[in-house]
Amino acid sequence: MDRRTFLKTLAGGMAGLALSPKGVSAKEADCSEFVGILVDTTRCIGCRSCEVACAEAHGLPVPEVGDESVFRTLRKPS
């Protein structure tokens, strides 16, 4: 495809979008299944309180965090 053909095609597409009654609109995604919480991993000590906060914020069952064996492994933030 040469430059002239590309520009003609591009202009035709843009004209079609400009003349369409709805234009182009983004479809809103259903985010009801996605949950999350922002955590500063540079301050992580492995206590898992971020997991508890996330569960409480989203109405989920609170995870069991009494297992202290997680402190045996040195965690490196990514």
C-alpha positions as CSV (number, residue, x, y, z in Angstrom):
1,M,0.0,0.0,0.0
2,D,1.5,3.3,-1.0
3,R,1.1,6.6,1.0
4,R,-1.7,8.0,-1.2
5,T,-3.9,4.9,-0.8
6,F,-3.2,4.8,3.0
7,L,-4.2,8.4,3.4
8,K,-7.4,7.9,1.3
9,T,-8.4,4.9,3.4
10,L,-7.7,6.8,6.6
11,A,-9.7,9.8,5.5
12,G,-12.6,7.6,4.4
13,G,-12.6,5.9,7.8
14,M,-12.5,9.1,9.7
15,A,-15.3,10.6,7.7
16,G,-17.4,7.5,8.4
17,L,-16.8,7.8,12.1
18,A,-17.6,11.5,12.0
19,L,-20.9,11.0,10.2
20,S,-22.0,8.0,12.2
21,P,-24.9,8.8,14.7
22,K,-23.3,7.3,17.7
23,G,-19.6,7.8,16.9
24,V,-17.2,5.6,18.7
25,S,-17.8,4.8,22.3
26,A,-15.9,2.6,24.7
27,K,-17.9,-0.3,26.1
28,E,-17.9,-0.2,29.9
29,A,-16.4,-3.4,31.3
30,D,-18.2,-5.4,34.0
31,C,-15.7,-5.0,36.9
32,S,-17.9,-6.6,39.5
33,E,-15.6,-9.7,39.7
34,F,-12.4,-7.8,40.1
35,V,-11.2,-6.8,43.5
36,G,-8.0,-5.3,44.8
37,I,-6.2,-3.0,47.1
38,L,-3.1,-0.9,46.7
39,V,-0.2,-2.0,48.9
40,D,3.2,-0.4,49.4
41,T,5.4,-3.6,49.2
42,T,8.5,-1.7,50.3
43,R,7.0,-1.6,53.8
44,C,5.9,-5.3,53.7
45,I,6.9,-7.3,56.8
46,G,4.8,-10.4,55.9
47,C,2.0,-9.8,58.4
48,R,-0.6,-10.2,55.7
49,S,-2.8,-7.4,57.2
50,C,-3.2,-6.1,53.6
51,E,-5.1,-9.4,52.9
52,V,-7.4,-8.7,55.8
53,A,-8.0,-5.1,54.7
54,C,-8.8,-6.2,51.2
55,A,-11.2,-8.9,52.4
56,E,-13.0,-6.4,54.7
57,A,-13.1,-3.7,52.0
58,H,-14.8,-6.0,49.5
59,G,-17.0,-8.0,51.8
60,L,-15.1,-11.2,51.4
61,P,-14.3,-13.8,54.0
62,V,-11.3,-12.7,56.1
63,P,-8.3,-15.1,55.6
64,E,-6.7,-16.9,58.4
65,V,-3.5,-15.0,59.2
66,G,-2.4,-16.7,62.4
67,D,0.1,-18.9,60.7
68,E,3.5,-17.4,61.8
69,S,5.5,-19.7,59.6
70,V,5.4,-17.0,56.9
71,F,8.0,-15.0,58.9
72,R,10.6,-17.7,58.3
73,T,10.9,-16.8,54.7
74,L,12.6,-13.5,53.8
75,R,10.4,-11.7,51.4
76,K,11.8,-9.3,48.8
77,P,9.5,-6.7,47.4
78,S,9.3,-6.7,43.6
